[in-house]
Amino acid sequence: MMSKSMKIQSVIVPKSEAKSLVQAEHIASHFGKIGTHRETGDSYRFRQVAPGKFEQGSFRTKKLGSGNAKVTTVMGKLK
């Protein structure tokens, strides 16, 4: 049986990397279309796919970038 590949569910952009929502949207758009967003105290979170479309327990996070860049993707296996 072929294993399912991981797909990005959300992109998290820390406010230390983007000083405004517009800058954060620009960064997140490099990872595909962006849907809804939510602002927390220290980051902007951009949902690309609803979490209900993923297999339960398949979510993983991955920090991307070099040096102190801390853009994080949340990935999972689609149902």
N, C-alpha and C positions, 0 to 999 in steps of 0.2 A: 504494500500500500504506500502511496506517495504521501510524504508529509506536507502539511500546509505551510506556506511561508508566512512570515510575520508582516503585518501591515500597520502603518502608523495610525493610531487612534487620536492622539493629541500631541501638540507641541507646547512646551512650557518655556517661555522666554523670561529670564529674570530681569527685574527692573534695573539691575546693575549693567545689563547689556543694552537695554532700550529705555530711554528716558520718557517716552510717551507711547500711547497706544498705537499711533501711526507707525512709529519706528518698529514696535514689536510686531505689528501686522506685516510689515515689509520682511522682517526676518522669518516669520512663520510661513509666509507665502512661498519661500524657497523649498518647502517640504510638501507642497501640493496645495490643493484648495483648502481654504479655511472656512469653517462654518461659524458656529457660535463661539463667543469668547467670554471669559470671566476674568476679572481682576482680583487678585488677592493682595495681601499686604506687601509681598515681595516679588510677585511675578504676574505675568499675563499668561493665561492658558487658552489655547485655541483648539477646539474640537474639530476633527476632520470627519470622523465616523462615530455614530452613536455607540456607546459601550455595549448595548444589548445585541449588537451584531457580531460579537466576539464570543469565542468559547470561554466559559467560566474558568478562571484560574490560569489563563494563558498570558496575562499582561506582564510585560517587562519594561523597565525603563533603561534608557541608554543616553548618557551624556555625550554630546557632540561638540566638536570644535577643538582648538588647540590652546595651550596656555591656560588662562583663567576663564575662557569662554565656557559658559555653563548652560547652553541651550540643551534641553532635555526632550527626548521623544518618549512617548508611552506607546508601546507596540503590543499587538496581540494577534492571535490566530482567528481569522474569520470563521463563522459557523459554516 
